[in-house]
Amino acid sequence: MYLQVEVFTSTQEKEFENDKSVLCFVAGIDITMDQFVLGARAGWDLQNNNGDGTSTNPRYKNVWYQATLGFRF
């Protein structure tokens, strides 16, 4: 059993209140042939959603790719 206790300062709490989120787009496909599975995924950031209801272009746009090769039992 694991117990974790976190303590936040008032500055950290204010940052959480005005927290931003990022809108991103994700796409992917899986192909199954008998017992083998091939898959590919990609995602990238589109815009920042600010805590005050406005949105902006992200300064850094994260982009990621994923490939899957699997065997089904």
Secondary structure, DSSP 8 states (H G I E B T S, - for coil): ---------HHHHHHHHT--EEEEEEEEEEEEETTEEEEEEEEEEEEEE-TTS-EE--SS--EEEEEEEEE--
